[in-house]
Amino acid sequence: MSKARKGMRLGTSEYKQVAERMKAIQEQQRRLIANMRRIRFKVAVLSSKGGVGKSFVTSNLAGALAMRARRVGVFDADVAGPSIHKMMGLPTGYGMMARMDGTVVPPEVPPGVKVASVGLLLPRDEIPLIWRGAIKTSAIRELLAYIDWGELDYLLIDMPPGTGDEQLTITQLIPKLTGFILVTIPSEVSKSVVKKAASFAKRLNIPVIGIIENMAYFRCSDGSIHYIFGRGAAREIAEEYEIPFLGQIPVDERIREANDRGKMFFLEYPDSEAAQAFLEIADKIIDIVENGKAKVPGGNVELDAG
């Protein structure tokens, strides 16, 4: 045997370390599958593009589903830039309770939504997680394995932007993923990027529950409507990929104020046009998901072979 070949062989201690690591991963996957069996519907909220308000949509959609008497949890899969905990009223460093058996209990916020995020474990907002892709995917797997959600109707997974390691990890780890909800804003730039998310779902043969257009328009006090960022992007994507158009969320300056104050907009301004839109969207999602209507994107869209 050549020296080069000998150099690739593992020693006894190294072999034991690899074997122990593989055993730990298998145990995590076993726990993860057991956890997911207690959740009826697992829905990933995806954009492919940052800055479209995906975390805002996820947090308030969770509140709307809870108001429709559904048991809801939110998992922040954006481990490098967690923010959804703050939008739901939980400060950075709030923590999650750990049990003696290693399981973790996510905190619950009104109106009865359970929240899990790496942001709850960081001491301060400005602390960066300088992790490579493999470490991030490992962290996602471990969190999904040890967080005890209990019995849920919906687990909403707030995905990071893109269609890379973390997104693939979620789709491969979670058995019977119910489907994706896509989020865009009306701009042409956002539309072109969010199409990648629809193609991603089609490539992986995962259903898309529908698409939501955030920051769709601004309504003045006189009732006139202004399309600040463009118009019709979500409807165009819905038509092209043959997926449901779920609705529009208008621009409201109180959204920024609520997010900055760590308040859930949906609860702070329940009579607002945006809050009512979330309820209507939640009703459509319930109909599509609970009646098995979600389908893999169609249309004549060419997919890259990479």
Stockholm file with secondary structure:
# STOCKHOLM 1.0

chainA/1-306         MSKARKGMRLGTSEYKQVAERMKAIQEQQRRLIANMRRIRFKVAVLSSKGGVGKSFVTSNLAGALAMRARRVGVFDADVAGPSIHKMMGLPTGYGMMARMDGTVVPPEVPPGVKVASVGLLLPRDEIPLIWRGAIKTSAIRELLAYIDWGELDYLLIDMPPGTGDEQLTITQLIPKLTGFILVTIPSEVSKSVVKKAASFAKRLNIPVIGIIENMAYFRCSDGSIHYIFGRGAAREIAEEYEIPFLGQIPVDERIREANDRGKMFFLEYPDSEAAQAFLEIADKIIDIVENGKAKVPGGNVELDAG
#=GR chainA/1-306 SS CCHHHHHTSCCHHHHHHHHHHHHHHHHHHHHHHHHHTTEEEEEEEECSSTTSCHHHHHHHHHHHHHHTTCCEEEEECCSSSCCHHHHTTCCTTCCCEECTTSCEECCEETTTEEEECGGGTCSSTTCCCCCCHHHHHHHHHHHHHHBCCCSEEEEEEECCSSSSHHHHHHHHHSTTCCEEEEEECSSHHHHHHHHHHHHHHHHHTCCEEEEEESSCCEECTTSCEECTTCSCHHHHHHHHHTCCEEEECCCCHHHHHHHHTTCCHHHHCTTSHHHHHHHHHHHHHHHHHHTTCCBCCCSSCCCCCC
#=GC SS_cons         CCHHHHHTSCCHHHHHHHHHHHHHHHHHHHHHHHHHTTEEEEEEEECSSTTSCHHHHHHHHHHHHHHTTCCEEEEECCSSSCCHHHHTTCCTTCCCEECTTSCEECCEETTTEEEECGGGTCSSTTCCCCCCHHHHHHHHHHHHHHBCCCSEEEEEEECCSSSSHHHHHHHHHSTTCCEEEEEECSSHHHHHHHHHHHHHHHHHTCCEEEEEESSCCEECTTSCEECTTCSCHHHHHHHHHTCCEEEECCCCHHHHHHHHTTCCHHHHCTTSHHHHHHHHHHHHHHHHHHTTCCBCCCSSCCCCCC
//
